[in-house]
Amino acid sequence: MNRRLLVYGLVVPMAFFLVAPTIIVVIISFSSSSILFFPPPGYGLRWYDQFFHVSTWTDAAATSLKVATGSMLAATTLGTVTALGLVRGRYPARGLVNGLMLSPLIVPTVIVALGMYILYLRAHLVGTLLALMVAHSTLSLPYVVINVAAALRTMDPTMELAAQSLGAPPLRTFLMVTLPLILPSVVAGALFAFITSWDEVVVSLFLSTPFLQTLPVVIWTQVRSDVDPTVAAASSLVTGVSLLVLLGLFSARRRANVPG
């Protein structure tokens, strides 16, 4: 009992400390004041209306949605195939390949962003949707690999062997047997990939231009130069979308029955 009280005594204040800034931003987003001020003198939807009627914000939101969707599809496809090769494959240097796939989680994001900027600048891709999608796919790939690989390791391989013994080729076995069994983990990895791209700001800062910016980049720029509460409304919308995706992620992980 004393241990439980101690845990709650530590966890609750820490959780409040971490969540309180986000709650304050959400409250300010409904403020009637023309500046970022807490507590607000009044409440309304003025800044949300402004968000949806200013092209700077709507264009950035559309760009973020396109990039997040494209990188999610690319990372999910490549990550699923990679996880299958890592778990089912038998070849030299498999550990090295696994390390390379997980390297975006290990290397500092600023270093990754700088390397991508130099590479894409030479390829004349900076400021394009393709550059952002490829970069975000690279950052999202490890999450898909981890989720799908965990499902493949816990899956009974005899089901695949049974399908192959009945004459099913490898591709048909994967599509008809393996994929349905690991689908919740694939969905979980896809949602992780979407959130990673949707919230990403460091790499996007390097690869964006004044004519093509994601929503987190515009938020970052506005925070440094303005005190318009539209920033709070935009931040609340980004957080809201992330929370909705996280709810879907938790549901997918429960279906997948993967620890974590």
C-alpha positions, 0 to 999 in steps of 0.5 A: 500500500505504501509503495502504491501511494509512493508511485501515485505520489510521483506519477500524478505530479509528473503526469500533470507537469507534462500535460499541463502546458498542453492543456493551457495551450488548448484553453488559450486557443478558445481565448477572445484576446488578441494575444497569447494570454492566460487565463483568457479574458473570454472564450470563443471560436474566433481563432479556429475560424481564422485558422480555416480562413487563412491560406497560410494555415490551411495550405500547411495543414493540407501539406502535412496531411499529404506528406503524412499519408504518403510517408505512412503508405511508403513506410508501411509497405517497406517496413512490412517487407523489411520486417518479413526479411529480418524475421524469416530471412537467413543471410549474413549481416542480418544484424547489421541490416536490422541496425541500419533500419533502426538507426533513425531512432538512434542518431540525433534528429538534427544530424539526420536532418542535416544529412538529408538536407545536403543530399536532397539539395544536391538532388534539387529536391529541397522544397518538394513534397517528394523530399518531405515524404521520403524523409518522413518515411525514413523516420517512420520506417523503424516503427513499422519494422518493430511492430510487424517484426514483433507480430511475426516472431509471435506468429505460429510458422506452421500455418505458413508451412501448411499453406506452402505444403498445399501448393501456395506460392510464397506471395499467395501465402503471405497475402492469404495467411501471414498478412491477415494474422499480422494485420493489427500490427501492420495497422499499428505501425502505420498509425505510428508512421502517420503520427511521426510524420504529422508531428515532425518539425526538425527535418521539415524545417531543413527541407521546407521553403517559404512556398512549401511548409508543413503545419508544425513548421508554420507553427514554429515560425509563427511562435518565433515572430507573432503572438497571435492565438491562431498558433494555439488553435493550430497546435490544438488541432495538431494535438487533437489529430494525434490523440485520435490516431493514438486511440486508433493505435491503442485499439490496433495494439490490443487486437495485435496482442503485442506487449508495449 
